[in-house]
Amino acid sequence: MTMTTQEHPVQSADVLIIGAGFAGLGMAIRLKQAGIHNIIILERGTQVGGTWRDNQYPGAACDIPSNLYSYSFAPNPDWSRSYSGSAEILEYIHSMVRDFELHPFIQFEKNVAGIEFDEQHGLWHATTDKGERYSARATVLASGPLSNCSLPNIPGINDYQGKKIHSARWDHAYDLSGKKVAVVGTGASAVQIIPELVQQVDHLTVFQRTPGWVLPRVDLATPEWNKALFRTLPGAQYMTRQALYGVHEAMALALIWRSPLTAVAERVALMHLRHQVKDRWMRRQLTPDFRIGCKRVLMTNDYYPALQQPNCKLITWPIVQMTPKGIRSVEGIEHQFDCVVFATGFDVGKAGAPFSVKGLNGRDLDDEWQIGAQAYKSISVSGYPNLFLTFGPNSGPGHNSALVYMESQLDYAVKGIQKILQADLLALDVNASAQSAFNRNIQKRLAKTNWNSGCKSWYLTDDGFNATMYPGFATEYLAQMSQFKEKDYHLVQAG
Ligand SMILES: Cc1cc2nc3c(=O)[nH]c(=O)nc-3n(C[C@H](O)[C@H](O)[C@H](O)COP(=O)(O)OP(=O)(O)OC[C@H]3O[C@@H](n4cnc5c(N)ncnc54)[C@H](O)[C@@H]3O)c2cc1C
């Protein structure tokens, strides 16, 4: 239905989905499968894919095996490797759009600037930065926690005259060959970029603030017989997925909590370091001083060898300033570069909303989340009825596939949306008491995890509040999401 008001017509749907990454597209698929077809997906980019559209830096790949880092309702028997590259994952996302016929639902170049709940009519109103207007009975916020890249707060960053590239906005037109290049950051993206860049550039300088724990990765090309097997016997692929799921669940024991397995994982990582780096001083520079699991564990076989190439230098002195020609480190040396690559991560939505979200009685999510984002089961927020978050507060896994968690969120949202539409509800709003009780328990459990064991990471706010990770096994998270407890919600009937 389209009704005309003022300068932009209001486009209406039963469900508005913001974002066309894995979450937004998966949401549309599950809604369609549940018989809900009146959907609009708003995407600010010019194509689908989110993370995998944006992160096309050299070496970009998943660090959870592809058979697990994919949707169970959209299996792909043709993954070319254990850990597929960014282009292949993006093609998988495009194939979901084709196979589930999602194109008619998606509107591109619609950058949502704000959404507001209209209590009287039980509608969410959304506005884009160009003033286009939408309204829907329910809204799914699938804008992704890692979709806004962030540059570090280095003094003089704007004075630097050379080329600047953020890992999530790679400039493929810029020729790196023969150039002097710096990489700032040594996290999950950096350890994938550095082995590729060192082969292309004249000289590479890597600025490390904190060394991460690095585990070896078994990344094999998939033989043709294996693809044929998965094509003819989908059950075999399902079993493989389940086996991978089980292995990753076991890793929770090492990575989430301190246990004897934590010490084993640290030992394996130190052996990997000792095996790959012979120089004692360099090994010292690369040895973490925090517990494994506290920050994201890095999975790579190529990173340490790349750092030891003759055209690569690791600098562990802190950066104090960027100058017009390069980077000055604390010991006073100015290092000059043609190009600086920032593998410095994202502006993670752990304290504040991604855009203006106004709920009941003018409540503002950004204000409420300033001290740290909170939700009920990561998906509903009290005072913001008929709104569902994907990858919301405390839904992050440290040891398993984000898509496993996401699938359970999608199915939970379908149940909520079905309830709103079938019972003709004006509002389905989670009770504040249920949300508080949920969060008290989450924070109590988080206090005992490796994430909260003292290191500084993007999982925590500056005050040390953990608004990102789920302190349990994926199996526990899935069990929690499989139950839609109506008694935890306040239902307002229309009429
Ligand atoms: C480099 C990298 C590697 C990763 N590897 C793994 C991995 O191996 N395993 C794993 O489990 N997880 C991994 N992750 C986490 C990953 O982000 C998630 O697995 C998943 O891709 C997130 O999907 P999403 O749809 O929630 O968000 P996104 O993929 O970020 O999609 C969000 C979409 O919303 C759009 N959007 C944002 N704001 C607006 C707005 N205001 N209006 C309209 N549209 C908007 C964006 O343009 C984007 O298309 C990785 C993340 C990164 C950055």
Ligand as a Chemical Component Dictionary entry (heavy atoms), coordinates in Angstrom:
data_LIG
# 
_chem_comp.id                   LIG 
_chem_comp.type                 NON-POLYMER 
_chem_comp.pdbx_formal_charge   0 
_chem_comp.three_letter_code    LIG 
# 
loop_
_chem_comp_atom.comp_id 
_chem_comp_atom.atom_id 
_chem_comp_atom.alt_atom_id 
_chem_comp_atom.type_symbol 
_chem_comp_atom.charge 
_chem_comp_atom.model_Cartn_x 
_chem_comp_atom.model_Cartn_y 
_chem_comp_atom.model_Cartn_z 
_chem_comp_atom.pdbx_ordinal 
LIG C1  C1  C 0 36.219 -8.818  8.102  1  
LIG C2  C2  C 0 35.195 -9.564  8.891  2  
LIG C3  C3  C 0 35.241 -10.948 8.946  3  
LIG C4  C4  C 0 34.286 -11.646 9.670  4  
LIG N1  N1  N 0 34.387 -12.997 9.716  5  
LIG C5  C5  C 0 33.499 -13.685 10.455 6  
LIG C6  C6  C 0 33.619 -15.107 10.551 7  
LIG O1  O1  O 0 34.494 -15.725 9.986  8  
LIG N2  N2  N 0 32.736 -15.766 11.323 9  
LIG C7  C7  C 0 31.747 -15.106 12.005 10 
LIG O2  O2  O 0 30.968 -15.757 12.695 11 
LIG N3  N3  N 0 31.596 -13.757 11.896 12 
LIG C8  C8  C 0 32.447 -13.034 11.151 13 
LIG N4  N4  N 0 32.329 -11.684 11.071 14 
LIG C9  C9  C 0 31.208 -11.001 11.721 15 
LIG C10 C10 C 0 30.187 -10.578 10.624 16 
LIG O3  O3  O 0 30.006 -9.208  10.727 17 
LIG C11 C11 C 0 28.898 -11.319 10.738 18 
LIG O4  O4  O 0 29.181 -12.695 10.656 19 
LIG C12 C12 C 0 27.857 -10.994 9.664  20 
LIG O5  O5  O 0 28.400 -10.831 8.395  21 
LIG C13 C13 C 0 27.074 -9.776  10.064 22 
LIG O6  O6  O 0 25.956 -9.691  9.222  23 
LIG P1  P1  P 0 24.880 -8.544  9.435  24 
LIG O7  O7  O 0 23.880 -8.689  8.362  25 
LIG O8  O8  O 0 24.436 -8.521  10.846 26 
LIG O9  O9  O 0 25.698 -7.191  9.269  27 
LIG P2  P2  P 0 26.380 -6.608  7.966  28 
LIG O10 O10 O 0 26.939 -7.674  7.138  29 
LIG O11 O11 O 0 27.303 -5.524  8.445  30 
LIG O12 O12 O 0 25.162 -5.961  7.159  31 
LIG C14 C14 C 0 24.510 -4.812  7.619  32 
LIG C15 C15 C 0 23.924 -4.089  6.420  33 
LIG O13 O13 O 0 23.141 -2.990  6.902  34 
LIG C16 C16 C 0 23.389 -1.854  6.092  35 
LIG N5  N5  N 0 23.114 -0.663  6.894  36 
LIG C17 C17 C 0 23.791 -0.226  7.991  37 
LIG N6  N6  N 0 23.236 0.909   8.447  38 
LIG C18 C18 C 0 22.191 1.201   7.629  39 
LIG C19 C19 C 0 21.251 2.262   7.577  40 
LIG N7  N7  N 0 21.266 3.259   8.469  41 
LIG N8  N8  N 0 20.292 2.257   6.597  42 
LIG C20 C20 C 0 20.243 1.235   5.671  43 
LIG N9  N9  N 0 21.145 0.207   5.662  44 
LIG C21 C21 C 0 22.094 0.197   6.634  45 
LIG C22 C22 C 0 24.860 -1.978  5.725  46 
LIG O14 O14 O 0 25.157 -1.243  4.559  47 
LIG C23 C23 C 0 24.986 -3.488  5.523  48 
LIG O15 O15 O 0 24.732 -3.847  4.196  49 
LIG C24 C24 C 0 33.258 -10.950 10.351 50 
LIG C25 C25 C 0 33.235 -9.551  10.309 51 
LIG C26 C26 C 0 34.181 -8.870  9.598  52 
LIG C27 C27 C 0 34.117 -7.367  9.575  53 
# 
loop_
_chem_comp_bond.comp_id 
_chem_comp_bond.atom_id_1 
_chem_comp_bond.atom_id_2 
_chem_comp_bond.value_order 
_chem_comp_bond.pdbx_ordinal 
LIG C1  C2  SING 1  
LIG C2  C3  SING 2  
LIG C2  C26 DOUB 3  
LIG C3  C4  DOUB 4  
LIG C4  N1  SING 5  
LIG C4  C24 SING 6  
LIG N1  C5  DOUB 7  
LIG C5  C6  SING 8  
LIG C5  C8  SING 9  
LIG C6  O1  DOUB 10 
LIG C6  N2  SING 11 
LIG N2  C7  SING 12 
LIG C7  O2  DOUB 13 
LIG C7  N3  SING 14 
LIG N3  C8  DOUB 15 
LIG C8  N4  SING 16 
LIG N4  C9  SING 17 
LIG N4  C24 SING 18 
LIG C9  C10 SING 19 
LIG C10 O3  SING 20 
LIG C10 C11 SING 21 
LIG C11 O4  SING 22 
LIG C11 C12 SING 23 
LIG C12 O5  SING 24 
LIG C12 C13 SING 25 
LIG C13 O6  SING 26 
LIG O6  P1  SING 27 
LIG P1  O7  DOUB 28 
LIG P1  O8  SING 29 
LIG P1  O9  SING 30 
LIG O9  P2  SING 31 
LIG P2  O10 DOUB 32 
LIG P2  O11 SING 33 
LIG P2  O12 SING 34 
LIG O12 C14 SING 35 
LIG C14 C15 SING 36 
LIG C15 O13 SING 37 
LIG C15 C23 SING 38 
LIG O13 C16 SING 39 
LIG C16 N5  SING 40 
LIG C16 C22 SING 41 
LIG N5  C17 SING 42 
LIG N5  C21 SING 43 
LIG C17 N6  DOUB 44 
LIG N6  C18 SING 45 
LIG C18 C19 SING 46 
LIG C18 C21 DOUB 47 
LIG C19 N7  SING 48 
LIG C19 N8  DOUB 49 
LIG N8  C20 SING 50 
LIG C20 N9  DOUB 51 
LIG N9  C21 SING 52 
LIG C22 O14 SING 53 
LIG C22 C23 SING 54 
LIG C23 O15 SING 55 
LIG C24 C25 DOUB 56 
LIG C25 C26 SING 57 
LIG C26 C27 SING 58 
# 
